[in-house]
Every structure is written in structure tokens, then in C-alpha cells.
């Protein structure tokens, strides 16, 4: 099978690292832009600093 399963998927560019990621069409992308799981995790850790 050479057919790629891209149905229900789309590409989003992470605004933090600039890499393209394949995400679900159902994924909610904020107005500020898509943040990949890796960068989102880092961001949360940073923001958690009080
Ligand atoms: Zn990223």
C-alpha cells in the first residue's frame, strides 16, 4: 500500500520551532498559531514558574 492516509489530517507550522507538523483536522489551533506538543510542554513549564 503506497497510499498515504492523509484524510482528516492537515499540516500546521509550529510558531515556536517553525517545524511542520501533521495534526488532526479536528485539532483546535489558537489565533496566535499552532504550537507543537514539544514546544507546548516547554511553554507550560516556563509559565508554571511563579
Ligand atoms: Zn514546536
mmCIF file of the protein (N, C-alpha, C, O) and its ligand, coordinates in Angstrom:
data_MODEL
# 
_entry.id   MODEL 
# 
loop_
_entity.id 
_entity.type 
_entity.pdbx_number_of_molecules 
1 polymer     1 
2 non-polymer 1 
# 
_entity_poly.entity_id                      1 
_entity_poly.type                           'polypeptide(L)' 
_entity_poly.nstd_linkage                   no 
_entity_poly.nstd_monomer                   no 
_entity_poly.pdbx_seq_one_letter_code       
;(UNK)(UNK)(UNK)(UNK)(UNK)(UNK)(UNK)(UNK)(UNK)(UNK)(UNK)(UNK)(UNK)(UNK)(UNK)(UNK)
(UNK)(UNK)(UNK)(UNK)(UNK)(UNK)(UNK)(UNK)(UNK)(UNK)(UNK)(UNK)(UNK)(UNK)(UNK)(UNK)
(UNK)(UNK)(UNK)(UNK)(UNK)(UNK)(UNK)(UNK)(UNK)(UNK)(UNK)(UNK)(UNK)(UNK)(UNK)(UNK)
(UNK)(UNK)
;
_entity_poly.pdbx_seq_one_letter_code_can   XXXXXXXXXXXXXXXXXXXXXXXXXXXXXXXXXXXXXXXXXXXXXXXXXX 
_entity_poly.pdbx_strand_id                 A 
# 
loop_
_entity_poly_seq.entity_id 
_entity_poly_seq.num 
_entity_poly_seq.mon_id 
_entity_poly_seq.hetero 
1 1  UNK n 
1 2  UNK n 
1 3  UNK n 
1 4  UNK n 
1 5  UNK n 
1 6  UNK n 
1 7  UNK n 
1 8  UNK n 
1 9  UNK n 
1 10 UNK n 
1 11 UNK n 
1 12 UNK n 
1 13 UNK n 
1 14 UNK n 
1 15 UNK n 
1 16 UNK n 
1 17 UNK n 
1 18 UNK n 
1 19 UNK n 
1 20 UNK n 
1 21 UNK n 
1 22 UNK n 
1 23 UNK n 
1 24 UNK n 
1 25 UNK n 
1 26 UNK n 
1 27 UNK n 
1 28 UNK n 
1 29 UNK n 
1 30 UNK n 
1 31 UNK n 
1 32 UNK n 
1 33 UNK n 
1 34 UNK n 
1 35 UNK n 
1 36 UNK n 
1 37 UNK n 
1 38 UNK n 
1 39 UNK n 
1 40 UNK n 
1 41 UNK n 
1 42 UNK n 
1 43 UNK n 
1 44 UNK n 
1 45 UNK n 
1 46 UNK n 
1 47 UNK n 
1 48 UNK n 
1 49 UNK n 
1 50 UNK n 
# 
loop_
_struct_asym.id 
_struct_asym.entity_id 
A 1 
B 2 
# 
loop_
_chem_comp.id 
_chem_comp.type 
_chem_comp.mon_nstd_flag 
UNK 'L-peptide linking' . 
ZN  non-polymer         . 
# 
_pdbx_entity_nonpoly.entity_id   2 
_pdbx_entity_nonpoly.name        ? 
_pdbx_entity_nonpoly.comp_id     ZN 
# 
_pdbx_nonpoly_scheme.asym_id         B 
_pdbx_nonpoly_scheme.entity_id       2 
_pdbx_nonpoly_scheme.mon_id          ZN 
_pdbx_nonpoly_scheme.ndb_seq_num     1 
_pdbx_nonpoly_scheme.pdb_seq_num     101 
_pdbx_nonpoly_scheme.auth_seq_num    101 
_pdbx_nonpoly_scheme.pdb_mon_id      ZN 
_pdbx_nonpoly_scheme.auth_mon_id     ZN 
_pdbx_nonpoly_scheme.pdb_strand_id   A 
_pdbx_nonpoly_scheme.pdb_ins_code    . 
# 
loop_
_atom_site.group_PDB 
_atom_site.id 
_atom_site.type_symbol 
_atom_site.label_atom_id 
_atom_site.label_alt_id 
_atom_site.label_comp_id 
_atom_site.label_asym_id 
_atom_site.label_entity_id 
_atom_site.label_seq_id 
_atom_site.pdbx_PDB_ins_code 
_atom_site.Cartn_x 
_atom_site.Cartn_y 
_atom_site.Cartn_z 
_atom_site.occupancy 
_atom_site.B_iso_or_equiv 
_atom_site.pdbx_formal_charge 
_atom_site.auth_seq_id 
_atom_site.auth_comp_id 
_atom_site.auth_asym_id 
_atom_site.auth_atom_id 
_atom_site.pdbx_PDB_model_num 
ATOM   1   N  N  . UNK A 1 1  ? 0.840   -1.210 0.000  1.00 0.00 ? 1   UNK A N  1 
ATOM   2   C  CA . UNK A 1 1  ? 0.000   0.000  0.000  1.00 0.00 ? 1   UNK A CA 1 
ATOM   3   C  C  . UNK A 1 1  ? 0.874   1.259  0.000  1.00 0.00 ? 1   UNK A C  1 
ATOM   4   O  O  . UNK A 1 1  ? 1.662   1.479  0.919  1.00 0.00 ? 1   UNK A O  1 
ATOM   5   N  N  . UNK A 1 2  ? 0.723   2.073  -1.035 1.00 0.00 ? 2   UNK A N  1 
ATOM   6   C  CA . UNK A 1 2  ? 1.532   3.285  -1.125 1.00 0.00 ? 2   UNK A CA 1 
ATOM   7   C  C  . UNK A 1 2  ? 0.701   4.538  -0.839 1.00 0.00 ? 2   UNK A C  1 
ATOM   8   O  O  . UNK A 1 2  ? 1.221   5.650  -0.738 1.00 0.00 ? 2   UNK A O  1 
ATOM   9   N  N  . UNK A 1 3  ? -0.579  4.318  -0.715 1.00 0.00 ? 3   UNK A N  1 
ATOM   10  C  CA . UNK A 1 3  ? -1.468  5.462  -0.476 1.00 0.00 ? 3   UNK A CA 1 
ATOM   11  C  C  . UNK A 1 3  ? -1.308  5.958  0.971  1.00 0.00 ? 3   UNK A C  1 
ATOM   12  O  O  . UNK A 1 3  ? -1.479  5.215  1.937  1.00 0.00 ? 3   UNK A O  1 
ATOM   13  N  N  . UNK A 1 4  ? -0.975  7.229  1.064  1.00 0.00 ? 4   UNK A N  1 
ATOM   14  C  CA . UNK A 1 4  ? -0.813  7.789  2.403  1.00 0.00 ? 4   UNK A CA 1 
ATOM   15  C  C  . UNK A 1 4  ? -2.166  8.121  3.013  1.00 0.00 ? 4   UNK A C  1 
ATOM   16  O  O  . UNK A 1 4  ? -3.093  8.556  2.330  1.00 0.00 ? 4   UNK A O  1 
ATOM   17  N  N  . UNK A 1 5  ? -2.247  7.909  4.275  1.00 0.00 ? 5   UNK A N  1 
ATOM   18  C  CA . UNK A 1 5  ? -3.513  8.229  4.952  1.00 0.00 ? 5   UNK A CA 1 
ATOM   19  C  C  . UNK A 1 5  ? -3.474  9.675  5.446  1.00 0.00 ? 5   UNK A C  1 
ATOM   20  O  O  . UNK A 1 5  ? -3.047  9.952  6.567  1.00 0.00 ? 5   UNK A O  1 
ATOM   21  N  N  . UNK A 1 6  ? -3.916  10.567 4.608  1.00 0.00 ? 6   UNK A N  1 
ATOM   22  C  CA . UNK A 1 6  ? -3.889  11.984 4.993  1.00 0.00 ? 6   UNK A CA 1 
ATOM   23  C  C  . UNK A 1 6  ? -5.300  12.522 5.189  1.00 0.00 ? 6   UNK A C  1 
ATOM   24  O  O  . UNK A 1 6  ? -5.503  13.709 5.446  1.00 0.00 ? 6   UNK A O  1 
ATOM   25  N  N  . UNK A 1 7  ? -6.253  11.636 5.063  1.00 0.00 ? 7   UNK A N  1 
ATOM   26  C  CA . UNK A 1 7  ? -7.630  12.085 5.252  1.00 0.00 ? 7   UNK A CA 1 
ATOM   27  C  C  . UNK A 1 7  ? -7.855  12.442 6.715  1.00 0.00 ? 7   UNK A C  1 
ATOM   28  O  O  . UNK A 1 7  ? -7.498  11.690 7.622  1.00 0.00 ? 7   UNK A O  1 
ATOM   29  N  N  . UNK A 1 8  ? -8.453  13.603 6.919  1.00 0.00 ? 8   UNK A N  1 
ATOM   30  C  CA . UNK A 1 8  ? -8.703  14.027 8.291  1.00 0.00 ? 8   UNK A CA 1 
ATOM   31  C  C  . UNK A 1 8  ? -7.475  14.637 8.937  1.00 0.00 ? 8   UNK A C  1 
ATOM   32  O  O  . UNK A 1 8  ? -7.464  14.927 10.133 1.00 0.00 ? 8   UNK A O  1 
ATOM   33  N  N  . UNK A 1 9  ? -6.425  14.830 8.118  1.00 0.00 ? 9   UNK A N  1 
ATOM   34  C  CA . UNK A 1 9  ? -5.203  15.427 8.650  1.00 0.00 ? 9   UNK A CA 1 
ATOM   35  C  C  . UNK A 1 9  ? -4.850  16.692 7.890  1.00 0.00 ? 9   UNK A C  1 
ATOM   36  O  O  . UNK A 1 9  ? -5.298  16.884 6.760  1.00 0.00 ? 9   UNK A O  1 
ATOM   37  N  N  . UNK A 1 10 ? -4.058  17.547 8.495  1.00 0.00 ? 10  UNK A N  1 
ATOM   38  C  CA . UNK A 1 10 ? -3.590  18.762 7.824  1.00 0.00 ? 10  UNK A CA 1 
ATOM   39  C  C  . UNK A 1 10 ? -2.230  19.135 8.412  1.00 0.00 ? 10  UNK A C  1 
ATOM   40  O  O  . UNK A 1 10 ? -1.827  18.647 9.468  1.00 0.00 ? 10  UNK A O  1 
ATOM   41  N  N  . UNK A 1 11 ? -1.545  20.010 7.694  1.00 0.00 ? 11  UNK A N  1 
ATOM   42  C  CA . UNK A 1 11 ? -0.240  20.451 8.176  1.00 0.00 ? 11  UNK A CA 1 
ATOM   43  C  C  . UNK A 1 11 ? -0.356  21.787 8.896  1.00 0.00 ? 11  UNK A C  1 
ATOM   44  O  O  . UNK A 1 11 ? -1.056  22.696 8.452  1.00 0.00 ? 11  UNK A O  1 
ATOM   45  N  N  . UNK A 1 12 ? 0.328   21.877 9.988  1.00 0.00 ? 12  UNK A N  1 
ATOM   46  C  CA . UNK A 1 12 ? 0.383   23.147 10.713 1.00 0.00 ? 12  UNK A CA 1 
ATOM   47  C  C  . UNK A 1 12 ? 1.843   23.444 11.019 1.00 0.00 ? 12  UNK A C  1 
ATOM   48  O  O  . UNK A 1 12 ? 2.621   22.542 11.334 1.00 0.00 ? 12  UNK A O  1 
ATOM   49  N  N  . UNK A 1 13 ? 2.204   24.713 10.923 1.00 0.00 ? 13  UNK A N  1 
ATOM   50  C  CA . UNK A 1 13 ? 3.568   25.097 11.240 1.00 0.00 ? 13  UNK A CA 1 
ATOM   51  C  C  . UNK A 1 13 ? 3.616   25.629 12.669 1.00 0.00 ? 13  UNK A C  1 
ATOM   52  O  O  . UNK A 1 13 ? 2.885   26.550 13.034 1.00 0.00 ? 13  UNK A O  1 
ATOM   53  N  N  . UNK A 1 14 ? 4.482   25.034 13.456 1.00 0.00 ? 14  UNK A N  1 
ATOM   54  C  CA . UNK A 1 14 ? 4.625   25.460 14.840 1.00 0.00 ? 14  UNK A CA 1 
ATOM   55  C  C  . UNK A 1 14 ? 5.235   26.865 14.862 1.00 0.00 ? 14  UNK A C  1 
ATOM   56  O  O  . UNK A 1 14 ? 6.255   27.123 14.223 1.00 0.00 ? 14  UNK A O  1 
ATOM   57  N  N  . UNK A 1 15 ? 4.591   27.768 15.610 1.00 0.00 ? 15  UNK A N  1 
ATOM   58  C  CA . UNK A 1 15 ? 5.065   29.154 15.651 1.00 0.00 ? 15  UNK A CA 1 
ATOM   59  C  C  . UNK A 1 15 ? 6.295   29.290 16.543 1.00 0.00 ? 15  UNK A C  1 
ATOM   60  O  O  . UNK A 1 15 ? 6.972   30.318 16.518 1.00 0.00 ? 15  UNK A O  1 
ATOM   61  N  N  . UNK A 1 16 ? 6.581   28.261 17.324 1.00 0.00 ? 16  UNK A N  1 
ATOM   62  C  CA . UNK A 1 16 ? 7.723   28.333 18.239 1.00 0.00 ? 16  UNK A CA 1 
ATOM   63  C  C  . UNK A 1 16 ? 8.988   27.794 17.571 1.00 0.00 ? 16  UNK A C  1 
ATOM   64  O  O  . UNK A 1 16 ? 10.016  28.471 17.553 1.00 0.00 ? 16  UNK A O  1 
ATOM   65  N  N  . UNK A 1 17 ? 8.917   26.565 17.015 1.00 0.00 ? 17  UNK A N  1 
ATOM   66  C  CA . UNK A 1 17 ? 10.108  25.955 16.429 1.00 0.00 ? 17  UNK A CA 1 
ATOM   67  C  C  . UNK A 1 17 ? 10.094  26.046 14.896 1.00 0.00 ? 17  UNK A C  1 
ATOM   68  O  O  . UNK A 1 17 ? 11.112  25.780 14.256 1.00 0.00 ? 17  UNK A O  1 
ATOM   69  N  N  . UNK A 1 18 ? 8.958   26.417 14.305 1.00 0.00 ? 18  UNK A N  1 
ATOM   70  C  CA . UNK A 1 18 ? 8.883   26.616 12.862 1.00 0.00 ? 18  UNK A CA 1 
ATOM   71  C  C  . UNK A 1 18 ? 8.818   25.327 12.071 1.00 0.00 ? 18  UNK A C  1 
ATOM   72  O  O  . UNK A 1 18 ? 8.907   25.356 10.843 1.00 0.00 ? 18  UNK A O  1 
ATOM   73  N  N  . UNK A 1 19 ? 8.666   24.195 12.743 1.00 0.00 ? 19  UNK A N  1 
ATOM   74  C  CA . UNK A 1 19 ? 8.590   22.921 12.029 1.00 0.00 ? 19  UNK A CA 1 
ATOM   75  C  C  . UNK A 1 19 ? 7.155   22.625 11.650 1.00 0.00 ? 19  UNK A C  1 
ATOM   76  O  O  . UNK A 1 19 ? 6.207   23.074 12.294 1.00 0.00 ? 19  UNK A O  1 
ATOM   77  N  N  . UNK A 1 20 ? 7.026   21.841 10.563 1.00 0.00 ? 20  UNK A N  1 
ATOM   78  C  CA . UNK A 1 20 ? 5.676   21.482 10.118 1.00 0.00 ? 20  UNK A CA 1 
ATOM   79  C  C  . UNK A 1 20 ? 5.263   20.187 10.779 1.00 0.00 ? 20  UNK A C  1 
ATOM   80  O  O  . UNK A 1 20 ? 6.037   19.233 10.852 1.00 0.00 ? 20  UNK A O  1 
ATOM   81  N  N  . UNK A 1 21 ? 4.060   20.169 11.249 1.00 0.00 ? 21  UNK A N  1 
ATOM   82  C  CA . UNK A 1 21 ? 3.553   19.004 11.931 1.00 0.00 ? 21  UNK A CA 1 
ATOM   83  C  C  . UNK A 1 21 ? 2.236   18.569 11.292 1.00 0.00 ? 21  UNK A C  1 
ATOM   84  O  O  . UNK A 1 21 ? 1.474   19.382 10.769 1.00 0.00 ? 21  UNK A O  1 
ATOM   85  N  N  . UNK A 1 22 ? 1.994   17.261 11.351 1.00 0.00 ? 22  UNK A N  1 
ATOM   86  C  CA . UNK A 1 22 ? 0.725   16.746 10.859 1.00 0.00 ? 22  UNK A CA 1 
ATOM   87  C  C  . UNK A 1 22 ? -0.225  16.650 12.042 1.00 0.00 ? 22  UNK A C  1 
ATOM   88  O  O  . UNK A 1 22 ? 0.026   15.933 13.011 1.00 0.00 ? 22  UNK A O  1 
ATOM   89  N  N  . UNK A 1 23 ? -1.316  17.386 11.940 1.00 0.00 ? 23  UNK A N  1 
ATOM   90  C  CA . UNK A 1 23 ? -2.273  17.382 13.035 1.00 0.00 ? 23  UNK A CA 1 
ATOM   91  C  C  . UNK A 1 23 ? -3.646  16.996 12.511 1.00 0.00 ? 23  UNK A C  1 
ATOM   92  O  O  . UNK A 1 23 ? -3.893  17.016 11.305 1.00 0.00 ? 23  UNK A O  1 
ATOM   93  N  N  . UNK A 1 24 ? -4.515  16.654 13.408 1.00 0.00 ? 24  UNK A N  1 
ATOM   94  C  CA . UNK A 1 24 ? -5.869  16.302 13.030 1.00 0.00 ? 24  UNK A CA 1 
ATOM   95  C  C  . UNK A 1 24 ? -6.634  17.542 12.587 1.00 0.00 ? 24  UNK A C  1 
ATOM   96  O  O  . UNK A 1 24 ? -6.430  18.639 13.108 1.00 0.00 ? 24  UNK A O  1 
ATOM   97  N  N  . UNK A 1 25 ? -7.511  17.344 11.623 1.00 0.00 ? 25  UNK A N  1 
ATOM   98  C  CA . UNK A 1 25 ? -8.341  18.461 11.169 1.00 0.00 ? 25  UNK A CA 1 
ATOM   99  C  C  . UNK A 1 25 ? -9.231  18.957 12.297 1.00 0.00 ? 25  UNK A C  1 
ATOM   100 O  O  . UNK A 1 25 ? -9.693  20.098 12.299 1.00 0.00 ? 25  UNK A O  1 
ATOM   101 N  N  . UNK A 1 26 ? -9.454  18.078 13.241 1.00 0.00 ? 26  UNK A N  1 
ATOM   102 C  CA . UNK A 1 26 ? -10.335 18.429 14.354 1.00 0.00 ? 26  UNK A CA 1 
ATOM   103 C  C  . UNK A 1 26 ? -9.588  19.197 15.438 1.00 0.00 ? 26  UNK A C  1 
ATOM   104 O  O  . UNK A 1 26 ? -10.196 19.749 16.355 1.00 0.00 ? 26  UNK A O  1 
ATOM   105 N  N  . UNK A 1 27 ? -8.257  19.227 15.322 1.00 0.00 ? 27  UNK A N  1 
ATOM   106 C  CA . UNK A 1 27 ? -7.469  19.931 16.326 1.00 0.00 ? 27  UNK A CA 1 
ATOM   107 C  C  . UNK A 1 27 ? -7.772  21.425 16.298 1.00 0.00 ? 27  UNK A C  1 
ATOM   108 O  O  . UNK A 1 27 ? -7.893  22.038 15.237 1.00 0.00 ? 27  UNK A O  1 
ATOM   109 N  N  . UNK A 1 28 ? -7.888  21.980 17.476 1.00 0.00 ? 28  UNK A N  1 
ATOM   110 C  CA . UNK A 1 28 ? -8.191  23.411 17.572 1.00 0.00 ? 28  UNK A CA 1 
ATOM   111 C  C  . UNK A 1 28 ? -6.887  24.196 17.631 1.00 0.00 ? 28  UNK A C  1 
ATOM   112 O  O  . UNK A 1 28 ? -6.082  24.019 18.546 1.00 0.00 ? 28  UNK A O  1 
ATOM   113 N  N  . UNK A 1 29 ? -6.688  25.075 16.630 1.00 0.00 ? 29  UNK A N  1 
ATOM   114 C  CA . UNK A 1 29 ? -5.486  25.894 16.597 1.00 0.00 ? 29  UNK A CA 1 
ATOM   115 C  C  . UNK A 1 29 ? -5.838  27.320 17.029 1.00 0.00 ? 29  UNK A C  1 
ATOM   116 O  O  . UNK A 1 29 ? -6.702  27.952 16.421 1.00 0.00 ? 29  UNK A O  1 
ATOM   117 N  N  . UNK A 1 30 ? -5.190  27.821 18.054 1.00 0.00 ? 30  UNK A N  1 
ATOM   118 C  CA . UNK A 1 30 ? -5.469  29.176 18.527 1.00 0.00 ? 30  UNK A CA 1 
ATOM   119 C  C  . UNK A 1 30 ? -5.088  30.233 17.508 1.00 0.00 ? 30  UNK A C  1 
ATOM   120 O  O  . UNK A 1 30 ? -4.292  29.971 16.606 1.00 0.00 ? 30  UNK A O  1 
ATOM   121 N  N  . UNK A 1 31 ? -5.652  31.426 17.645 1.00 0.00 ? 31  UNK A N  1 
ATOM   122 C  CA . UNK A 1 31 ? -5.376  32.514 16.714 1.00 0.00 ? 31  UNK A CA 1 
ATOM   123 C  C  . UNK A 1 31 ? -3.896  32.861 16.691 1.00 0.00 ? 31  UNK A C  1 
ATOM   124 O  O  . UNK A 1 31 ? -3.363  33.304 15.674 1.00 0.00 ? 31  UNK A O  1 
ATOM   125 N  N  . UNK A 1 32 ? -3.252  32.657 17.812 1.00 0.00 ? 32  UNK A N  1 
ATOM   126 C  CA . UNK A 1 32 ? -1.827  33.000 17.912 1.00 0.00 ? 32  UNK A CA 1 
ATOM   127 C  C  . UNK A 1 32 ? -0.965  32.050 17.110 1.00 0.00 ? 32  UNK A C  1 
ATOM   128 O  O  . UNK A 1 32 ? 0.210   32.328 16.873 1.00 0.00 ? 32  UNK A O  1 
ATOM   129 N  N  . UNK A 1 33 ? -1.543  30.912 16.681 1.00 0.00 ? 33  UNK A N  1 
ATOM   130 C  CA . UNK A 1 33 ? -0.803  29.960 15.867 1.00 0.00 ? 33  UNK A CA 1 
ATOM   131 C  C  . UNK A 1 33 ? -0.666  28.612 16.547 1.00 0.00 ? 33  UNK A C  1 
ATOM   132 O  O  . UNK A 1 33 ? -0.894  28.463 17.747 1.00 0.00 ? 33  UNK A O  1 
ATOM   133 N  N  . UNK A 1 34 ? -0.282  27.628 15.729 1.00 0.00 ? 34  UNK A N  1 
ATOM   134 C  CA . UNK A 1 34 ? -0.146  26.273 16.249 1.00 0.00 ? 34  UNK A CA 1 
ATOM   135 C  C  . UNK A 1 34 ? 1.165   26.097 17.004 1.00 0.00 ? 34  UNK A C  1 
ATOM   136 O  O  . UNK A 1 34 ? 2.228   26.519 16.548 1.00 0.00 ? 34  UNK A O  1 
ATOM   137 N  N  . UNK A 1 35 ? 1.066   25.465 18.163 1.00 0.00 ? 35  UNK A N  1 
ATOM   138 C  CA . UNK A 1 35 ? 2.265   25.150 18.930 1.00 0.00 ? 35  UNK A CA 1 
ATOM   139 C  C  . UNK A 1 35 ? 2.330   23.638 19.079 1.00 0.00 ? 35  UNK A C  1 
ATOM   140 O  O  . UNK A 1 35 ? 1.395   23.018 19.585 1.00 0.00 ? 35  UNK A O  1 
ATOM   141 N  N  . UNK A 1 36 ? 3.441   23.040 18.636 1.00 0.00 ? 36  UNK A N  1 
ATOM   142 C  CA . UNK A 1 36 ? 3.568   21.588 18.676 1.00 0.00 ? 36  UNK A CA 1 
ATOM   143 C  C  . UNK A 1 36 ? 3.656   21.085 20.117 1.00 0.00 ? 36  UNK A C  1 
ATOM   144 O  O  . UNK A 1 36 ? 3.987   21.847 21.026 1.00 0.00 ? 36  UNK A O  1 
ATOM   145 N  N  . UNK A 1 37 ? 3.361   19.806 20.320 1.00 0.00 ? 37  UNK A N  1 
ATOM   146 C  CA . UNK A 1 37 ? 3.357   19.239 21.668 1.00 0.00 ? 37  UNK A CA 1 
ATOM   147 C  C  . UNK A 1 37 ? 4.668   19.492 22.419 1.00 0.00 ? 37  UNK A C  1 
ATOM   148 O  O  . UNK A 1 37 ? 4.661   19.786 23.614 1.00 0.00 ? 37  UNK A O  1 
ATOM   149 N  N  . UNK A 1 38 ? 5.774   19.377 21.717 1.00 0.00 ? 38  UNK A N  1 
ATOM   150 C  CA . UNK A 1 38 ? 7.074   19.580 22.368 1.00 0.00 ? 38  UNK A CA 1 
ATOM   151 C  C  . UNK A 1 38 ? 7.226   20.993 22.891 1.00 0.00 ? 38  UNK A C  1 
ATOM   152 O  O  . UNK A 1 38 ? 7.641   21.198 24.031 1.00 0.00 ? 38  UNK A O  1 
ATOM   153 N  N  . UNK A 1 39 ? 6.888   21.977 22.053 1.00 0.00 ? 39  UNK A N  1 
ATOM   154 C  CA . UNK A 1 39 ? 7.014   23.376 22.453 1.00 0.00 ? 39  UNK A CA 1 
ATOM   155 C  C  . UNK A 1 39 ? 5.943   23.745 23.468 1.00 0.00 ? 39  UNK A C  1 
ATOM   156 O  O  . UNK A 1 39 ? 6.182   24.555 24.363 1.00 0.00 ? 39  UNK A O  1 
ATOM   157 N  N  . UNK A 1 40 ? 4.771   23.154 23.331 1.00 0.00 ? 40  UNK A N  1 
ATOM   158 C  CA . UNK A 1 40 ? 3.694   23.429 24.269 1.00 0.00 ? 40  UNK A CA 1 
ATOM   159 C  C  . UNK A 1 40 ? 4.099   22.968 25.661 1.00 0.00 ? 40  UNK A C  1 
ATOM   160 O  O  . UNK A 1 40 ? 3.831   23.642 26.656 1.00 0.00 ? 40  UNK A O  1 
ATOM   161 N  N  . UNK A 1 41 ? 4.747   21.815 25.718 1.00 0.00 ? 41  UNK A N  1 
ATOM   162 C  CA . UNK A 1 41 ? 5.191   21.288 27.007 1.00 0.00 ? 41  UNK A CA 1 
ATOM   163 C  C  . UNK A 1 41 ? 6.209   22.206 27.639 1.00 0.00 ? 41  UNK A C  1 
ATOM   164 O  O  . UNK A 1 41 ? 6.166   22.465 28.842 1.00 0.00 ? 41  UNK A O  1 
ATOM   165 N  N  . UNK A 1 42 ? 7.139   22.705 26.812 1.00 0.00 ? 42  UNK A N  1 
ATOM   166 C  CA . UNK A 1 42 ? 8.173   23.606 27.325 1.00 0.00 ? 42  UNK A CA 1 
ATOM   167 C  C  . UNK A 1 42 ? 7.558   24.913 27.813 1.00 0.00 ? 42  UNK A C  1 
ATOM   168 O  O  . UNK A 1 42 ? 7.936   25.468 28.845 1.00 0.00 ? 42  UNK A O  1 
ATOM   169 N  N  . UNK A 1 43 ? 6.584   25.382 27.016 1.00 0.00 ? 43  UNK A N  1 
ATOM   170 C  CA . UNK A 1 43 ? 5.940   26.652 27.336 1.00 0.00 ? 43  UNK A CA 1 
ATOM   171 C  C  . UNK A 1 43 ? 5.232   26.555 28.686 1.00 0.00 ? 43  UNK A C  1 
ATOM   172 O  O  . UNK A 1 43 ? 5.333   27.447 29.528 1.00 0.00 ? 43  UNK A O  1 
ATOM   173 N  N  . UNK A 1 44 ? 4.521   25.459 28.864 1.00 0.00 ? 44  UNK A N  1 
ATOM   174 C  CA . UNK A 1 44 ? 3.778   25.277 30.108 1.00 0.00 ? 44  UNK A CA 1 
ATOM   175 C  C  . UNK A 1 44 ? 4.735   25.259 31.295 1.00 0.00 ? 44  UNK A C  1 
ATOM   176 O  O  . UNK A 1 44 ? 4.454   25.836 32.345 1.00 0.00 ? 44  UNK A O  1 
ATOM   177 N  N  . UNK A 1 45 ? 5.872   24.586 31.110 1.00 0.00 ? 45  UNK A N  1 
ATOM   178 C  CA . UNK A 1 45 ? 6.856   24.504 32.179 1.00 0.00 ? 45  UNK A CA 1 
ATOM   179 C  C  . UNK A 1 45 ? 7.365   25.905 32.542 1.00 0.00 ? 45  UNK A C  1 
ATOM   180 O  O  . UNK A 1 45 ? 7.533   26.247 33.713 1.00 0.00 ? 45  UNK A O  1 
ATOM   181 N  N  . UNK A 1 46 ? 7.606   26.705 31.483 1.00 0.00 ? 46  UNK A N  1 
ATOM   182 C  CA . UNK A 1 46 ? 8.091   28.062 31.699 1.00 0.00 ? 46  UNK A CA 1 
ATOM   183 C  C  . UNK A 1 46 ? 7.059   28.907 32.435 1.00 0.00 ? 46  UNK A C  1 
ATOM   184 O  O  . UNK A 1 46 ? 7.363   29.629 33.384 1.00 0.00 ? 46  UNK A O  1 
ATOM   185 N  N  . UNK A 1 47 ? 5.815   28.783 31.949 1.00 0.00 ? 47  UNK A N  1 
ATOM   186 C  CA . UNK A 1 47 ? 4.759   29.617 32.519 1.00 0.00 ? 47  UNK A CA 1 
ATOM   187 C  C  . UNK A 1 47 ? 4.408   29.181 33.926 1.00 0.00 ? 47  UNK A C  1 
ATOM   188 O  O  . UNK A 1 47 ? 3.814   29.935 34.697 1.00 0.00 ? 47  UNK A O  1 
ATOM   189 N  N  . UNK A 1 48 ? 4.779   27.966 34.247 1.00 0.00 ? 48  UNK A N  1 
ATOM   190 C  CA . UNK A 1 48 ? 4.469   27.438 35.573 1.00 0.00 ? 48  UNK A CA 1 
ATOM   191 C  C  . UNK A 1 48 ? 5.339   28.078 36.651 1.00 0.00 ? 48  UNK A C  1 
ATOM   192 O  O  . UNK A 1 48 ? 5.065   27.971 37.846 1.00 0.00 ? 48  UNK A O  1 
ATOM   193 N  N  . UNK A 1 49 ? 6.394   28.744 36.191 1.00 0.00 ? 49  UNK A N  1 
ATOM   194 C  CA . UNK A 1 49 ? 7.318   29.383 37.136 1.00 0.00 ? 49  UNK A CA 1 
ATOM   195 C  C  . UNK A 1 49 ? 6.642   30.578 37.807 1.00 0.00 ? 49  UNK A C  1 
ATOM   196 O  O  . UNK A 1 49 ? 6.181   31.507 37.144 1.00 0.00 ? 49  UNK A O  1 
ATOM   197 N  N  . UNK A 1 50 ? 6.596   30.530 39.107 1.00 0.00 ? 50  UNK A N  1 
ATOM   198 C  CA . UNK A 1 50 ? 5.918   31.629 39.811 1.00 0.00 ? 50  UNK A CA 1 
ATOM   199 C  C  . UNK A 1 50 ? 6.891   32.403 40.704 1.00 0.00 ? 50  UNK A C  1 
ATOM   200 O  O  . UNK A 1 50 ? 6.492   33.359 41.368 1.00 0.00 ? 50  UNK A O  1 
HETATM 201 ZN ZN . ZN  B 2 .  ? 7.368   23.483 18.110 1.00 0.00 ? 101 ZN  A ZN 1 
# 
